[in-house]
Amino acid sequence: MRCRDTRRFIFDYLEGRLSGKLKEEFEAHLNQCAQCKEAREKIKEQERLLCGLKQVKAPSRLWNLIETGLKPKPKRFLLLRPKPALAFAAAILILLGLFVTISSRLLAPKPPMDKPPVESDLALYLEEHTWLENENLASSDALLLAEASARENGG
């Protein structure tokens, strides 16, 4: 048996719970090892000192204090989780504010225009732009024809 094993079984030995071969090995080790023998003697001395102490009865008030300390304290639900509830309420208020703002802008009446568009003005505008586009097309067509005829004439 080694010292480590002796430390593991020393209290069982002192309380008389070791028997047979294990008890014989333990005692043989104690006879060979001065450190383990000294450890056994110190434990036996401490046990004698503790057994010599007078047992004192605890006052009944002490048990009441212990029981009070062991009882779970009531949980305060309102104070434990105010942050998630407040965050949720704030998010709802923000979404409601955005909804009201956006819907009021979309549904608000449009301001009247200074001058309503006139069909004749629109027709005049389209006619001018069509004429400009046709003029540009005509000039580009003329250039293409001139280049083609120059190539045919050799030059």
Backbone torsions as a table, in degrees:
resi	resn	phi	psi	omega
1	MET	NA	145.0	-179.8
2	ARG	-103.7	169.0	-179.1
3	CYS	-60.2	-38.5	-179.5
4	ARG	-61.1	-42.4	178.4
5	ASP	-66.0	-37.9	-179.6
6	THR	-62.5	-43.4	178.6
7	ARG	-62.0	-33.7	-178.8
8	ARG	-70.7	-34.3	-174.6
9	PHE	-103.2	2.2	-170.8
10	ILE	-63.0	-40.0	-179.6
11	PHE	-71.5	-35.9	175.7
12	ASP	-62.7	-39.5	179.2
13	TYR	-64.5	-47.0	-178.0
14	LEU	-65.5	-28.9	179.8
15	GLU	-91.5	2.8	175.7
16	GLY	77.6	24.8	-178.6
17	ARG	-97.3	-3.1	175.8
18	LEU	-91.0	142.8	178.3
19	SER	-147.9	166.1	174.4
20	GLY	65.1	-140.9	-174.0
21	LYS	-63.1	-37.2	-178.8
22	LEU	-63.7	-39.5	178.7
23	LYS	-67.0	-40.2	179.2
24	GLU	-64.6	-43.1	178.9
25	GLU	-64.3	-38.8	-179.4
26	PHE	-63.6	-48.6	-179.1
27	GLU	-65.4	-36.5	177.9
28	ALA	-63.5	-39.3	179.5
29	HIS	-67.1	-40.8	179.2
30	LEU	-62.0	-35.1	179.2
31	ASN	-69.4	-26.5	-178.2
32	GLN	-94.3	-29.4	-171.1
33	CYS	-109.7	115.2	-178.5
34	ALA	-69.6	-35.3	-178.8
35	GLN	-64.9	-45.2	-179.1
36	CYS	-68.4	-36.6	177.9
37	LYS	-63.9	-41.3	178.7
38	GLU	-66.1	-39.0	178.3
39	ALA	-62.3	-41.1	178.4
40	ARG	-62.9	-42.0	-178.9
41	GLU	-65.9	-39.4	178.8
42	LYS	-64.5	-41.7	179.7
43	ILE	-65.7	-40.9	179.0
44	LYS	-63.7	-38.5	179.1
45	GLU	-65.5	-43.4	178.3
46	GLN	-63.5	-38.6	178.7
47	GLU	-64.2	-41.1	178.4
48	ARG	-62.9	-41.9	179.3
49	LEU	-64.5	-42.7	-179.1
50	LEU	-68.3	-37.8	179.5
51	CYS	-69.4	-25.5	-180.0
52	GLY	-77.8	-12.0	179.8
53	LEU	-73.3	145.8	179.8
54	LYS	-80.5	136.0	179.7
55	GLN	-81.0	129.4	-177.8
56	VAL	-108.2	136.5	178.8
57	LYS	-84.6	131.3	179.8
58	ALA	-74.0	141.1	178.3
59	PRO	-65.8	149.3	-177.3
60	SER	-62.7	-29.9	178.7
61	ARG	-62.5	-32.9	179.9
62	LEU	-62.6	-42.2	-179.9
63	TRP	-65.6	-36.5	176.5
64	ASN	-62.3	-41.6	178.6
65	LEU	-65.1	-39.8	179.2
66	ILE	-64.9	-45.5	179.4
67	GLU	-61.9	-40.7	178.8
68	THR	-63.4	-40.2	179.3
69	GLY	-68.4	-27.7	-178.6
70	LEU	-83.8	-21.1	-178.7
71	LYS	-68.0	137.8	178.4
72	PRO	-68.3	140.0	179.4
73	LYS	-76.8	143.5	179.6
74	PRO	-63.8	139.5	-179.0
75	LYS	-82.7	138.4	176.5
76	ARG	-100.5	97.4	-173.8
77	PHE	-66.4	-37.8	-177.2
78	LEU	-65.0	-39.7	-177.4
79	LEU	-84.2	-17.2	-177.6
80	LEU	-75.4	-35.3	-173.4
81	ARG	-131.7	52.0	178.3
82	PRO	-78.1	-28.0	-174.6
83	LYS	-65.2	-47.9	178.2
84	PRO	-62.8	-37.8	-179.9
85	ALA	-67.0	-42.1	178.6
86	LEU	-66.7	-39.3	179.0
87	ALA	-64.0	-40.4	179.1
88	PHE	-64.9	-44.7	179.4
89	ALA	-63.1	-40.7	178.9
90	ALA	-64.5	-40.6	179.1
91	ALA	-63.4	-41.2	178.2
92	ILE	-62.7	-43.9	179.5
93	LEU	-63.5	-40.3	178.6
94	ILE	-64.5	-45.6	179.1
95	LEU	-63.0	-40.1	178.1
96	LEU	-64.0	-42.8	177.8
97	GLY	-62.2	-43.5	177.7
98	LEU	-62.6	-42.3	-179.8
99	PHE	-61.6	-46.3	-179.2
100	VAL	-63.9	-43.3	-179.0
101	THR	-63.6	-48.6	-177.6
102	ILE	-66.9	-44.3	-178.3
103	SER	-67.1	-34.6	179.1
104	SER	-68.4	-34.1	177.8
105	ARG	-72.4	-37.0	-179.4
106	LEU	-72.6	-35.6	-176.0
107	LEU	-92.4	-6.1	-179.1
108	ALA	-66.7	144.6	178.8
109	PRO	-66.6	140.7	-179.6
110	LYS	-74.0	141.9	178.0
111	PRO	-69.1	145.1	-179.1
112	PRO	-67.3	148.9	179.3
113	MET	-79.3	154.6	178.8
114	ASP	-62.9	-47.5	-176.9
115	LYS	-136.6	117.8	179.3
116	PRO	-67.8	146.2	-179.7
117	PRO	-66.0	142.3	-179.9
118	VAL	-108.5	140.1	-177.8
119	GLU	-60.8	-34.6	-178.8
120	SER	-69.2	-36.1	176.9
121	ASP	-63.6	-40.7	179.5
122	LEU	-65.7	-43.7	179.1
123	ALA	-62.8	-40.5	178.8
124	LEU	-63.7	-42.4	179.3
125	TYR	-61.3	-48.2	-179.1
126	LEU	-63.7	-38.8	-179.3
127	GLU	-64.3	-42.0	179.9
128	GLU	-63.6	-44.4	-178.1
129	HIS	-69.4	-36.6	177.8
130	THR	-64.5	-41.7	179.4
131	TRP	-62.5	-42.2	179.6
132	LEU	-65.0	-41.0	179.5
133	GLU	-65.0	-42.8	179.5
134	ASN	-63.9	-39.1	179.4
135	GLU	-64.5	-42.2	178.3
136	ASN	-64.8	-40.5	178.7
137	LEU	-65.1	-40.7	-179.4
138	ALA	-64.0	-42.4	-179.5
139	SER	-68.8	-36.6	178.9
140	SER	-71.1	-35.3	176.0
141	ASP	-64.2	-39.9	179.7
142	ALA	-63.3	-40.5	178.8
143	LEU	-64.5	-42.0	179.9
144	LEU	-63.9	-41.2	178.9
145	LEU	-65.3	-39.2	-179.7
146	ALA	-65.2	-41.2	179.3
147	GLU	-66.4	-40.0	-179.2
148	ALA	-66.5	-41.3	-179.6
149	SER	-70.3	-32.6	178.3
150	ALA	-66.5	-35.7	178.4
151	ARG	-69.5	-38.0	-179.5
152	GLU	-69.0	-34.8	-178.4
153	ASN	-83.1	-2.8	175.5
154	GLY	91.7	24.8	-177.0
155	GLY	-159.8	NA	NA
